Amino acid sequence: MNDTRFPIKLRDAQADLLRRMPCRETPWAEWVDFHRYNARMFAAIAETDPAHKWEALACHGIQLRCVERLTKRPEWKEDYQVTPNDGESSHGEVL
């Protein structure tokens, strides 16, 4: 997940998600990182693609539920406060 910028449009974000999707044998920690990145990306898309704001927010929620399922702990909206197209993950990688 080395992308330095999020896509601007929802359709581009969905294509990006599919391009970055790990294989089934990938360790769960990488899947958690994948879903957390996606949650940040879709939250940013809700700001940059107003015509698809609600769809992007729904995708954001789906990604949060995926993280919760993998980690067995709730994810909070405050954990995903980013400025569209810039930010830093909790691991120090640029998003």
trRosetta pair geometry for C-beta under 8 A, 3 or more apart (Angstrom, degrees):
i j d omega theta_ij theta_ji phi_ij phi_ji
1 20 6.7 69 -93 -165 73 140
1 33 6.2 -149 3 147 142 108
1 34 6.9 -170 -62 -99 125 53
1 37 4.7 -130 -146 -83 146 161
1 89 7.7 66 110 -40 130 153
1 93 6.6 97 95 119 94 150
1 95 7.6 -18 152 -117 106 70
2 93 6.9 -98 -108 -172 55 122
2 94 7.7 41 -163 65 56 84
3 6 7.2 93 127 -83 129 42
3 16 7.4 31 -77 -166 162 130
3 20 7.9 -72 -25 -77 122 143
3 95 6.9 10 86 -174 84 47
4 94 5.2 9 -122 121 75 123
4 95 7.5 95 -146 106 28 24
5 85 4.9 7 -149 -150 87 88
5 86 7.6 -21 -109 -70 70 57
6 13 7.0 10 179 -101 94 104
6 40 7.5 -138 -80 121 134 86
6 41 4.8 171 -133 -132 117 77
6 44 4.6 95 69 87 165 149
6 45 6.9 -124 152 -55 128 77
6 48 7.7 162 99 15 114 149
6 84 6.6 -100 56 -164 128 68
6 85 5.3 -119 38 -87 86 56
6 95 6.9 8 -51 145 93 98
7 12 3.5 -169 -167 111 140 112
7 13 4.5 -156 60 -66 126 66
7 15 7.8 111 -80 54 163 92
7 16 5.3 -162 -27 -19 127 141
7 41 7.2 46 30 -169 84 111
7 45 6.9 15 84 -92 87 106
8 12 6.6 39 47 48 60 143
8 45 7.6 123 171 -120 22 72
8 48 4.8 -115 -154 146 67 133
8 49 6.5 126 149 -59 62 95
8 85 7.7 2 -84 -67 76 122
9 12 4.6 89 65 8 87 105
9 13 7.0 -152 97 -8 45 86
9 45 7.3 40 160 -144 12 103
9 48 7.6 -102 -63 115 37 103
9 49 5.0 110 -127 -95 47 133
9 52 7.4 78 -165 27 67 139
10 13 5.5 -56 -148 35 34 113
10 14 6.4 34 155 -20 68 103
10 45 5.4 105 -87 174 66 134
10 49 5.1 -155 -28 103 83 161
10 52 4.0 -87 -18 117 143 157
10 55 5.9 42 -140 96 159 120
10 56 5.4 -124 -98 -72 108 96
10 59 7.6 154 -147 0 103 150
11 14 5.8 -51 -149 34 32 111
11 15 6.6 32 152 -16 63 104
12 15 5.7 -53 -149 38 35 111
12 16 6.2 39 150 -22 66 106
13 16 5.4 -53 -146 36 32 115
13 17 6.4 40 152 -24 64 101
13 41 5.5 157 -146 149 114 114
13 42 6.4 130 159 -87 150 65
13 45 5.0 -49 -37 -77 157 145
13 56 7.4 65 54 -120 159 100
13 59 7.6 119 116 117 130 161
14 17 5.6 -46 -149 29 33 116
14 18 6.7 30 154 -14 62 103
14 59 7.8 -112 -83 -118 89 153
15 18 5.9 -57 -153 38 33 109
15 19 6.3 35 150 -22 66 108
16 19 5.6 -54 -146 35 32 114
16 20 6.3 14 161 -5 67 112
16 41 7.2 -140 93 -169 134 155
17 20 6.3 -71 -147 46 25 99
17 21 6.5 48 153 -57 63 93
17 38 5.7 61 -113 -116 110 117
17 41 7.6 -179 -70 85 94 151
18 21 5.6 -27 -147 -11 33 120
20 34 6.7 174 129 -137 106 99
20 37 7.8 -79 128 96 154 141
21 34 7.1 84 -126 -167 46 142
22 26 3.5 -19 159 -15 131 167
22 30 5.5 110 -84 124 161 118
22 31 6.1 -112 47 -83 138 71
22 34 5.7 -117 -9 -59 109 152
23 26 5.4 132 60 -32 62 96
26 30 4.8 -95 166 78 112 131
26 31 6.0 133 101 -52 113 87
27 30 5.2 93 67 6 79 101
27 31 7.5 -145 104 -4 44 88
28 31 5.2 -54 -152 36 44 115
28 32 6.4 50 149 -25 72 98
28 70 5.6 175 -175 -162 107 111
29 32 5.5 -46 -151 30 35 115
29 33 6.7 36 149 -16 63 102
30 33 5.5 -49 -149 37 37 113
30 34 6.2 45 149 -25 65 104
31 34 5.3 -49 -147 33 34 118
31 35 6.4 28 157 -14 66 105
31 66 7.9 -114 157 157 99 111
31 70 5.9 -166 103 -114 112 155
32 35 6.1 -59 -148 40 29 105
32 36 6.2 28 154 -18 65 109
32 67 5.8 84 -146 -132 75 81
32 70 5.1 -157 -81 109 89 141
32 71 6.0 83 -120 -56 129 104
33 36 5.7 -56 -143 39 29 111
33 37 6.3 32 157 -20 65 105
33 89 7.9 43 -148 -170 91 155
33 91 7.5 -11 -120 -5 117 146
34 37 6.0 -57 -153 34 25 110
34 38 6.5 24 151 -17 62 109
35 38 5.4 -52 -146 38 35 115
35 39 6.4 42 152 -25 66 100
35 63 4.9 171 -171 -166 80 83
35 64 7.9 163 156 -72 108 18
35 66 4.3 -143 -133 97 146 120
35 67 4.7 -171 108 -61 127 82
35 70 7.1 153 25 12 148 139
36 39 5.6 -47 -148 30 34 114
36 40 6.7 32 153 -15 63 101
36 63 7.5 155 -83 157 19 112
36 67 5.7 81 -67 -94 77 137
36 75 7.9 -163 -106 -127 86 141
36 89 7.2 93 122 -140 121 115
37 40 5.9 -57 -155 37 33 109
37 41 6.2 34 148 -22 67 109
37 89 7.1 -37 -89 -91 82 131
37 95 6.7 -179 -138 -128 87 106
38 41 5.4 -54 -143 37 33 115
38 42 6.2 27 160 -15 68 105
38 59 7.5 -104 161 154 102 100
38 63 4.3 -159 100 -119 106 143
39 42 6.2 -57 -145 39 27 104
39 43 6.4 30 154 -20 62 107
39 60 5.4 82 -151 -154 65 69
39 63 3.9 -163 -70 106 78 127
39 64 5.4 94 -117 -61 134 71
39 67 6.8 -39 -32 -18 141 133
39 75 7.3 -82 -134 151 171 153
39 80 5.5 -94 131 -109 108 143
40 43 5.7 -56 -150 35 30 113
40 44 6.5 29 153 -17 65 106
40 80 5.5 -154 -90 -150 68 94
40 82 5.2 51 -158 3 103 149
40 87 6.6 -147 -175 90 133 154
40 89 7.6 -118 -22 -94 162 85
40 95 5.9 -59 118 -157 147 159
41 44 5.8 -59 -154 37 30 110
41 45 6.4 33 149 -24 66 106
41 95 7.7 -148 -69 179 77 117
42 45 5.2 -45 -142 33 39 117
42 46 6.7 51 154 -28 63 94
42 56 4.9 178 -171 -174 79 77
42 57 7.2 157 147 -86 104 21
42 59 4.2 -148 -131 98 147 106
42 60 3.9 -161 103 -68 118 75
42 63 6.2 160 18 4 136 137
43 46 5.8 -44 -159 21 33 116
43 47 7.5 25 146 -10 58 102
43 56 7.6 155 -84 147 15 105
43 57 7.6 62 -107 -106 55 63
43 60 5.0 93 -63 -117 71 137
43 80 5.2 149 -25 147 162 121
43 82 6.5 110 91 42 123 99
44 47 5.8 -61 -164 36 41 109
44 48 6.2 13 152 -2 75 115
44 82 6.1 -46 -68 93 103 114
44 83 7.8 48 -114 125 103 28
44 84 4.0 131 -159 -118 92 71
44 85 6.4 141 -173 -32 138 52
44 87 7.9 -133 -73 -5 129 135
45 48 5.9 -68 -134 50 34 96
45 49 5.2 -15 -179 23 77 115
45 52 7.1 -40 152 95 106 110
45 56 4.1 -154 99 -135 105 138
45 59 7.6 -2 62 64 139 133
45 84 7.9 139 -53 -126 25 110
46 49 7.4 -55 -103 56 14 78
46 52 8.0 -112 -108 104 49 69
46 53 4.8 71 -157 -149 75 69
46 54 7.9 87 -129 -57 101 20
46 56 4.0 -166 -69 96 71 125
46 57 5.0 68 -100 -57 138 82
46 60 6.8 -36 -32 -27 128 138
47 50 7.9 -11 -175 -70 23 74
47 53 7.9 76 -61 -117 24 96
47 84 4.6 -135 81 -53 129 130
48 84 4.9 147 -46 -163 110 150
48 85 7.2 83 -69 -30 146 106
49 52 4.6 -12 129 47 115 101
49 53 7.0 -176 94 -64 67 55
49 56 6.3 131 66 -45 110 141
50 53 5.3 -2 -148 -46 45 111
52 55 4.6 -51 -173 47 86 117
52 56 5.5 93 123 -29 89 98
53 56 5.9 -64 -152 37 26 110
53 57 6.3 22 155 -17 65 108
54 57 5.6 -50 -144 37 35 111
54 58 6.4 40 152 -22 64 102
55 58 5.6 -51 -151 34 33 114
55 59 6.5 34 150 -18 65 103
56 59 5.6 -51 -150 36 34 113
56 60 6.4 43 147 -25 64 102
57 60 5.2 -44 -148 30 36 120
57 61 6.6 39 152 -18 64 101
58 61 5.7 -53 -153 35 33 112
58 62 6.5 36 149 -21 64 103
59 62 5.5 -50 -149 33 35 114
59 63 6.5 34 153 -18 65 104
60 63 5.9 -58 -154 36 29 110
60 64 6.6 31 149 -20 64 105
60 80 7.5 144 -165 138 114 162
61 64 5.5 -51 -148 33 35 114
61 65 6.5 35 154 -18 66 103
62 65 5.8 -55 -153 36 32 111
62 66 6.6 37 148 -23 64 102
63 66 5.5 -48 -151 30 36 115
63 67 6.7 37 151 -18 65 100
64 67 5.8 -53 -154 34 35 110
64 68 6.4 35 150 -19 66 106
64 75 4.5 -146 -156 75 91 132
64 80 7.8 -88 -85 -30 109 147
65 68 5.4 -52 -146 38 35 114
65 69 6.3 40 153 -24 66 103
66 69 5.7 -52 -149 33 30 113
66 70 6.5 21 155 -12 63 109
67 70 5.9 -63 -149 42 31 106
67 71 5.8 -1 165 5 70 117
67 75 5.0 57 87 -49 128 141
68 71 6.4 -69 -129 52 24 90
68 72 7.4 77 176 -97 57 11
68 73 6.7 -124 -133 78 67 35
68 74 5.8 10 -116 -114 117 38
68 75 5.5 -115 -60 -3 90 94
69 72 7.8 14 -173 -68 19 51
71 75 7.9 96 49 -57 135 94
75 79 5.8 -101 -170 49 80 146
75 80 7.7 48 162 -31 111 113
76 79 5.0 110 65 -11 75 101
77 80 6.2 -78 -166 43 41 100
77 81 7.7 66 144 -56 70 81
78 81 6.1 -15 -157 -25 47 112
82 86 7.4 -171 177 87 96 48
82 87 3.6 -17 -145 -87 113 154
82 95 6.8 -40 -145 68 152 150
83 86 5.2 -8 82 62 106 91
83 87 6.0 170 41 -62 69 92
86 95 7.4 117 -176 71 23 88
87 94 7.7 134 84 -159 47 57
87 95 4.6 -15 77 46 94 124
88 92 6.4 -12 178 -141 114 31
88 93 7.1 159 -159 77 70 33
88 94 6.0 -44 -106 -105 74 50
88 95 6.5 -167 -99 -1 19 91
89 92 6.9 -42 72 28 78 20
89 93 4.9 3 35 55 118 84
89 94 7.9 -136 3 -72 85 4
89 95 5.7 116 -44 -55 87 104
